[in-house]
Structures are given as structure tokens and as C-alpha cells.
């Protein structure tokens, strides 16, 4: 302890020198931390701006895709409506044609009643009626199948157009 009391000046100098160095180190550490914090803030800001720009581009693309799909849907529905209208017109024409054929058959049947071959004419008339009904049913089903095929084609083309619109 006596040695400590006699050599207190160099120890005090060493202690002061140590405290000054520690203070300088602490000050440098704070400056370095502040510099890194500023760099980190700039980095986060740049990342946020890039994310915002990406989101804006993605939203613009999504809106463009949705507009293309909406146009395709409108065109497809318009085409489907046209196919259905054509099918309805064809069905109406078949009904008119069947009415004309029936009127012709009844007129021929009435004329045949007065002849001596009325029985043969009646049998032929029944066979003709069965065949006409069979033909009419086949024609009706052909119309139904044609309408379904046309509608499927229109829907397929609309689907292709929608796919091409989002590529």
C-alpha cells in the first residue's frame, strides 16, 4: 500500500489516459453506429421504393389482364347470343317447313279419300307421316347438336383469347 501511495502520479496518469481512450473509443463507436444506422435507413428506404414500384407494375398488369378478360367475355357472350339466335331462327324455320309439309300431306290425304285406293293411300300416308316425324326429330336433334357445337366452339375461342390476353 505504501508503494501505491508513493507512485500515485503515474497511476493517476495511466488511469486518466485509460479513461480518455475509453471515452474516445465510445465516441467513435457511436459515430460508427450512427453511420451504419444512416446506411441501413437508406437501404430500407430503397427496398421500400422498389417494393412499391413492383406492386404498382403488378397492379397495372393485373388490371390490363382483367380488362382483356372482360373484353373476351363480352365478345364471347355476344357470339353465344348470336349462335343461340341462329339456332332459334333455324328451329322456327324447321317448324314452318314442317307445317307446310303437313298441310301438303293432309291435302293429298283428303284428295285420296275420294278415290278407290283410299286404303292404300291411308297406309302410305301413315308411313309417310312416321318417316316425316322421324326426319323432323332428326332435324331437331341436329339443330340442338349444332347449337351445342357452335356454343362450345365460341366458348373455346373465348378461352383461347383470354389465355392469349394474359400471356
Buried (B, 14 or more C-beta within 10 A) or exposed (E): EEEEEEEEEEEEEEEEEEEEEEEEEEEEEEEEEEEEEEEEEEEEEEEEEEEEEEEEEEEEEEEEBEEBBEEBEEBBEEBBEEBBEBBEEBBEEBEEEBEEBBEEBEEEBEEBEEEEEEEEBEEBBEEBBEEBEEEBEEBBEEBEEBBEEBBEEBBEBBEEBBEEBEE
